[in-house]
Amino acid sequence: RVVFSGPAITEFHPAGLRGLGPKVYPWYFTVHQEFTVRWKSYTLMIPEGLETDLASIPQVLQNLIPLVGNHLQAAIVHDMCYRNKVGVSKIAADDLFMDAMRELGVPWWKRTVMYRAVEWFGGSSFKGG
């Protein structure tokens, strides 16, 4: 079970942000209120000011899976795990992403597509550990 201390409050910025991989995104979001997430033996603090691209969804798929939705908080936590050394392996970060999406009520098909995408294609973006 994944437990969040509160909601994710974010602000959209239209300026570019270097993505988790080599891609530059034409937008980014910042977290405006710190929150924590508890999962298994982990407790992670998501700091105010964290920059995130949310879910790195290719534009051609954004009609099916928009950037913002009930997966938002899971995507922020996943970005935190991928971009920062928080003591979470890539496998654990991906599993946390899946469990958080389930907890947040993301439909089965959507969370499965998003999980498989990070599982299969996220390796080059993982900087955490």
C-alpha positions in Angstrom: 0.0 0.0 0.0 1.2 3.5 -0.8 0.3 6.3 1.6 0.6 10.0 0.6 0.7 12.7 3.3 -1.3 15.1 1.1 -2.1 16.1 -2.4 0.4 17.2 -5.1 0.1 20.9 -5.7 2.0 21.9 -8.9 2.5 24.9 -11.1 2.9 24.7 -14.9 5.8 26.5 -16.6 5.9 26.8 -20.4 9.7 27.2 -20.6 11.8 24.2 -21.4 13.3 21.7 -19.0 16.0 19.2 -19.8 14.2 15.9 -19.4 15.3 12.8 -17.5 17.0 11.5 -20.6 18.5 13.5 -23.5 15.2 15.0 -24.6 14.3 18.6 -23.8 10.7 19.2 -22.9 8.9 22.4 -23.8 7.3 22.6 -20.4 7.8 21.6 -16.8 6.0 21.7 -13.5 7.2 22.6 -10.0 5.9 21.1 -6.8 4.5 23.9 -4.6 3.9 22.0 -1.4 6.1 19.3 0.2 4.5 15.9 0.7 5.7 12.5 1.8 5.0 9.0 0.4 5.3 5.8 2.4 5.6 2.5 0.6 7.0 -0.8 2.1 10.1 0.2 4.1 10.5 3.6 2.3 9.5 7.0 3.3 10.3 9.6 0.7 9.9 13.4 1.0 9.0 15.2 -2.2 10.3 18.7 -1.6 8.7 22.0 -2.5 10.4 23.3 -5.6 11.1 19.9 -7.2 11.0 20.3 -11.0 9.3 17.5 -12.9 8.0 16.8 -16.4 5.4 14.5 -14.8 5.0 11.5 -17.0 7.2 11.6 -20.1 4.4 10.7 -22.5 5.1 11.1 -26.2 2.9 13.7 -27.8 1.3 11.2 -30.1 0.0 9.3 -27.1 -1.2 12.3 -25.0 -4.8 11.9 -26.2 -4.9 8.5 -24.5 -2.7 9.3 -21.5 -2.6 13.1 -20.8 0.2 14.6 -18.9 -2.1 15.6 -16.0 -4.5 13.1 -14.5 -5.0 10.8 -11.5 -1.4 9.5 -12.2 0.1 12.9 -11.4 1.3 12.2 -7.9 2.7 8.8 -8.9 4.7 10.5 -11.8 6.1 13.1 -9.4 7.3 10.4 -7.0 8.7 8.4 -9.9 10.7 11.4 -11.2 12.0 12.0 -7.6 13.3 8.4 -7.5 14.8 8.6 -11.0 16.5 12.0 -10.7 17.8 11.9 -7.1 19.8 9.5 -5.0 17.1 8.6 -2.5 18.1 5.0 -1.9 15.6 3.4 -4.2 16.7 1.1 -7.1 15.2 1.4 -10.5 13.1 -1.8 -10.0 11.8 -0.5 -6.7 11.1 3.0 -8.3 9.1 1.4 -11.1 7.2 -0.9 -8.7 6.4 2.1 -6.4 5.1 3.9 -9.6 2.8 1.0 -10.3 1.6 0.6 -6.7 1.0 4.4 -6.4 -1.0 4.5 -9.6 -3.1 1.6 -8.3 -3.7 3.5 -5.0 -4.6 6.6 -6.9 -7.3 4.8 -9.0 -5.5 4.9 -12.4 -7.3 2.4 -14.6 -5.6 -1.0 -15.1 -4.8 -0.6 -18.8 -3.3 2.9 -18.3 -1.1 2.0 -15.4 0.1 -1.1 -17.2 1.1 0.8 -20.3 2.8 3.5 -18.2 4.6 0.9 -16.0 5.8 -1.1 -19.0 7.1 2.0 -20.7 9.3 2.9 -17.7 10.3 -0.7 -17.1 11.4 -1.2 -20.7 12.6 2.3 -21.7 13.5 4.1 -18.5 17.0 2.6 -17.9 19.0 5.4 -19.5 17.1 8.0 -17.5 17.7 6.5 -14.0 20.1 8.6 -12.0 19.0 7.6 -8.5 19.9 4.7 -6.4 
